[in-house]
Amino acid sequence: MSGRAGSAAPAQNGCPAAAQERSPSLRQSYDLACKVMLLGDSGVGKTCFLLQFKDGAFLSGTFIATVGIDFRNKVMAVDGVKVKLQIWDTAGQERFRSVTHAYYRDAQALLLFYDITSKMSFDNIRAWLTEIHEYAQKDVVIMLLGNKADVSSERVIRMEDGESLAREYGVPFMETSAKTGMNVELAFLAIAKSFCPCIFNCVHTAEVAAVLRSVQQMMMFTYDGKERGRPRTNKNLDLICILNSFKKNVREAEKPLFKLRGISGQASE
Ligand SMILES: Nc1nc2c(ncn2[C@@H]2O[C@H](COP(=O)(O)OP(=O)(O)OP(=O)(O)O)[C@@H](O)[C@H]2O)c(=O)[nH]1
């Protein structure tokens, strides 16, 4: 069977796309990293959505299902902070579920898709949310997206239905079009922003401030080029986890103590 996958992703210059992501020439600096997974039934438009976001292009024509999993990186600027989104495009077909489940655990954000022209893809959202509940981290950020909003003549799911399902599960929702680009950037921006409050919000206890200060030092250490042994990407993810664990305290803050602005460094990927 033909298909798209990490190692068999669309190649440019004879080099698999995922490998090109690792190419030193494509290295970009960033302040924070976030692993995002795209989930939903086969054919809802996950791969097209990612390509629209990454390259501003739409993949029309014959539909080739993703095989397994693939990823792309993109750095977004959010209020001056560079957030690297490592976006994992999963195969929607049932037979690849066991492969993709293994990746849920590390994901910090999930974009869950249905196709507004497919009732089945919408009905399956509940099953997807059950899987997410089973395999993903408890505090994972989830967003529900109704894709193919450009095909209004074939719409079978009303926007209100999407909104009400999202409300039921307490997740944000928007309709999108991977074809026209409608809300594509916005969806990723919302995800990226959800990882920044911990930095820009204020802290009010000396204890939290001290921990954040040490995190800042760790970040500087990570980026100073002396750290060896572990991939920096993992190190950054560790730091994000530490920061996330302080989100709650930070949200309850009353007045500014300091802000971790201006942290930057050279990313290895
Ligand atoms: N009109 C329209 N067509 C879309 C849109 N997004 C995707 N498509 C089409 O829908 C089909 C499936 O898109 P894919 O992105 O490959 O779907 P997928 O969710 O990645 O599917 P799997 O890889 O099997 O999980 C393709 O023929 C696309 O051209 C959209 O926003 N509007």
Ligand as a Chemical Component Dictionary entry (heavy atoms), coordinates in Angstrom:
data_LIG
# 
_chem_comp.id                   LIG 
_chem_comp.type                 NON-POLYMER 
_chem_comp.pdbx_formal_charge   0 
_chem_comp.three_letter_code    LIG 
# 
loop_
_chem_comp_atom.comp_id 
_chem_comp_atom.atom_id 
_chem_comp_atom.alt_atom_id 
_chem_comp_atom.type_symbol 
_chem_comp_atom.charge 
_chem_comp_atom.model_Cartn_x 
_chem_comp_atom.model_Cartn_y 
_chem_comp_atom.model_Cartn_z 
_chem_comp_atom.pdbx_ordinal 
LIG N1  N1  N 0 -11.965 21.022 0.440  1  
LIG C1  C1  C 0 -11.076 20.652 1.339  2  
LIG N2  N2  N 0 -10.431 19.476 1.203  3  
LIG C2  C2  C 0 -9.528  19.124 2.150  4  
LIG C3  C3  C 0 -9.235  19.945 3.252  5  
LIG N3  N3  N 0 -8.296  19.325 4.002  6  
LIG C4  C4  C 0 -8.009  18.181 3.387  7  
LIG N4  N4  N 0 -8.754  18.043 2.274  8  
LIG C5  C5  C 0 -8.748  16.888 1.364  9  
LIG O1  O1  O 0 -9.116  15.764 2.131  10 
LIG C6  C6  C 0 -8.350  14.624 1.773  11 
LIG C7  C7  C 0 -7.651  14.026 2.975  12 
LIG O2  O2  O 0 -6.687  14.948 3.478  13 
LIG P1  P1  P 0 -5.439  14.475 4.359  14 
LIG O3  O3  O 0 -4.815  15.706 4.911  15 
LIG O4  O4  O 0 -4.555  13.599 3.602  16 
LIG O5  O5  O 0 -6.177  13.643 5.495  17 
LIG P2  P2  P 0 -5.570  13.009 6.833  18 
LIG O6  O6  O 0 -6.447  13.380 7.958  19 
LIG O7  O7  O 0 -4.137  13.368 6.970  20 
LIG O8  O8  O 0 -5.726  11.448 6.547  21 
LIG P3  P3  P 0 -4.826  10.243 7.174  22 
LIG O9  O9  O 0 -3.424  10.510 6.772  23 
LIG O10 O10 O 0 -5.362  8.983  6.577  24 
LIG O11 O11 O 0 -5.040  10.249 8.652  25 
LIG C8  C8  C 0 -7.395  15.077 0.657  26 
LIG O12 O12 O 0 -7.935  14.712 -0.594 27 
LIG C9  C9  C 0 -7.367  16.598 0.796  28 
LIG O13 O13 O 0 -7.149  17.233 -0.436 29 
LIG C10 C10 C 0 -9.933  21.200 3.373  30 
LIG O14 O14 O 0 -9.769  21.983 4.313  31 
LIG N5  N5  N 0 -10.839 21.479 2.399  32 
# 
loop_
_chem_comp_bond.comp_id 
_chem_comp_bond.atom_id_1 
_chem_comp_bond.atom_id_2 
_chem_comp_bond.value_order 
_chem_comp_bond.pdbx_ordinal 
LIG N1  C1  SING 1  
LIG C1  N2  DOUB 2  
LIG C1  N5  SING 3  
LIG N2  C2  SING 4  
LIG C2  C3  DOUB 5  
LIG C2  N4  SING 6  
LIG C3  N3  SING 7  
LIG C3  C10 SING 8  
LIG N3  C4  DOUB 9  
LIG C4  N4  SING 10 
LIG N4  C5  SING 11 
LIG C5  O1  SING 12 
LIG C5  C9  SING 13 
LIG O1  C6  SING 14 
LIG C6  C7  SING 15 
LIG C6  C8  SING 16 
LIG C7  O2  SING 17 
LIG O2  P1  SING 18 
LIG P1  O3  DOUB 19 
LIG P1  O4  SING 20 
LIG P1  O5  SING 21 
LIG O5  P2  SING 22 
LIG P2  O6  DOUB 23 
LIG P2  O7  SING 24 
LIG P2  O8  SING 25 
LIG O8  P3  SING 26 
LIG P3  O9  DOUB 27 
LIG P3  O10 SING 28 
LIG P3  O11 SING 29 
LIG C8  O12 SING 30 
LIG C8  C9  SING 31 
LIG C9  O13 SING 32 
LIG C10 O14 DOUB 33 
LIG C10 N5  SING 34 
# 
